[in-house]
C-alpha cells in the first residue's frame, strides 16, 4: 500500500493544484479515473473480487481453474509437409490428424504467428556478425566461424531486402474438468499424433499463460476434418533439421532459397554417405572432394578402393597428396589373427571367400572347417593355404577341384604382410586396377573391410575413425548375400565399427540383396541428375517425393545438381553441389 501511495501522489498532487486554480471538474474526474485504474489490484484484493475464470495455477503444459483445467501441447516438429504426399495421401493424413484429436474432451487448435521487432533482431544479428568477423580475422582457419558468418550475412541481406522476421507456434489445447483428466487425455492425444509422425511436447508455463487471454472456444459453424486441410500442421513447408545441415562439411547451395547446406557427420544418425547417379553425373568428383574435405577438416584418414584407377588419376591431376597401396605388394594376410578369437577369424574368412567367389553354403563350410583346423593346430610359421588345402583333401568332400581354384587365387595375393598395416594418415588408395579378375577385386575389398572392422571396433566403438570410399560399388555389393553381408553390416551398425562408408553407384539395384539396409540407414543420401523416371520412382520409397516434384524439378537437373536427403528427415532438398571445376 505504501508503494502504491508513493507512485500515485506525484500524479494526483498536480491535478489537485490545477483544480484549485481553475475550479474545473474535469481534473477531479481525471484524478478519480487514475485512482481507479492504478489502485484496481489493491481494491480487488480488499473486496475479494476475482476474475471471471478464477485464480490460475500454471505449470508446464497445464492451467488449472476453480471449475476446470486445460492441458497445452506444443508441436515441436513435423518431418514432412503437404509436398511430400499426393492428393489421396494428403487427404488420408489430414483425416488421421483430426481422428487423433477426436476425443470426448473439447480440443482446440491454436496457430500463433507473433511479431519480432525487426530493428532489434537486425541489431542482434549485426552484433553477432561483428564478433564472428573478429574471430575469423584472428583465426582464418576457423571454418565453423566462417560458415556461421556466411549464414548470418545472408539473413542480414534478407532483412535489408524487406523480409519481416516472425515466429510461428502451433498448440493443441485439451479442455476438461480437472488436472488429472486433461493430463490423461493429453497423453492419449500426444501418443496418437506421434503415431502419424508429429513431435510434441508440453508448452511452457509462460506459453500457457499467453494463451489464457485468448478465446480458446471453437466457432459456431461446424466443419468436417476433410474440409480443413489448411489447419493441419503438416501443411507448412518443412526443411531438414538445422543441426543436420548448418554445421560440418559444406555440400553446396540449396537451390530454392540459396542457403548453404552442410553435412554434420557428428549429428547424423549414421555417418555413412551414399551417392546414386548415372555415368557422367559427377559421382566420383563429389565423392572425392567430400572425402578430401573430411580429411582436411576433421583429420580422419580416408581409404579409397580404386577399381579402375580413376581415383588415383584424379588425385594426382589435382595435386592431392595420397598413398597408393597395391595388394600385389602388400598382400592380404587372411590367415593372420589380430584382435579376434580363432573361431571368429575362421568365420570371417568363410564370409570373405563366399562373397568373393559366390560359394554355396556347403563349399564355404568345408573351407571354414579347414581354416579353423589350421589356425588351431599349426604354428604361426607353418600356417599357410597349402595346409588348408591339405585339410580339405583329407576329408571325403565334393568340389575339391573348385576349392583348389579358390585357394590358388587366394595364394596369388598372399605375398606377405597386410594392406591394413600399410594404411596411414591422410588419403590412402588401394589400387585394384591391375587385378583383372572380379573375384580378386572383391577378395581384396572384403578382406580390407573386415580387417579394418577388427582394428577399429576394438579401439573406439561408436566413434568414426576412418572413412572408406567405394567408387563403382556395384562391383562388390552385388556379390553380397544375406548370409555374409559384410559392407551392409558396416552400414547397419552405424558408428559401432569405427568406420563410415562413402559409397557411389548408379542405381539402387546395384546395392544387391541388402539394398534396403543401405537405403534405410545411410546418414546422407545424394541423388544426382537422372532423367530416368523409374530411378525416381525407386527413390520415392525413401525420400518422400511426389510425381509432380519429379516432373517439375528432378527429371531436368543439370550436372552437379542433386537431391540431398538426411536420415531421420525425409524432406529432401535440391542442392547445387560444391565441386571445384578442376575436379570435373
Secondary structure, DSSP 8 states (H G I E B T S, - for coil): -HHHHHHHHHHHHHHHHHHHHH--HHHHHHHHHHHHHHHHHHHHHHTT---TT---EEETTEEEETTEEEEEEEEEEES--GGGS-HHHHHHHHHHHHHHT-SSS-EEEEEEEEE--HHHHHHHHHHHHHHHHHHHHH-TT-HHHHHHHHHHHHHHHHHHTT---EEEEEEEEEEESSHHHHHHHHHHHHHHHHHTTEEEEE--HHHHHHHHTS--S--SS---GGG-GGGSGGGS-----HHHHSSSEEEEEETTT--EEEE-TTTSSS--EEEE--TTSSHHHHHHHHHHHHHHHH--EEEEEESSSHHHHHHHHTT---EEEEHHHH---TT---SS-HHHHHHHHHHHHHHHHT--HHHHHHHHHHHHHHHHHS-GGG--HHHHHHHHHHS--S-HHHHHHHHHHHHHH-SSS-TGGG--SSEEEEE-TT---HHHHHHHHHHHHHHHHHHHHHH-TTS--EEEEETTTHHHHTT--TT--HHHHHHHTTTTTSEEEEEEES-GGGGGGGHHHHHHH-SEEEEE----HHHHHHHHHHH---HHHIIIIITT--TTEEEEEETTEEEEEEEEE---GGG-
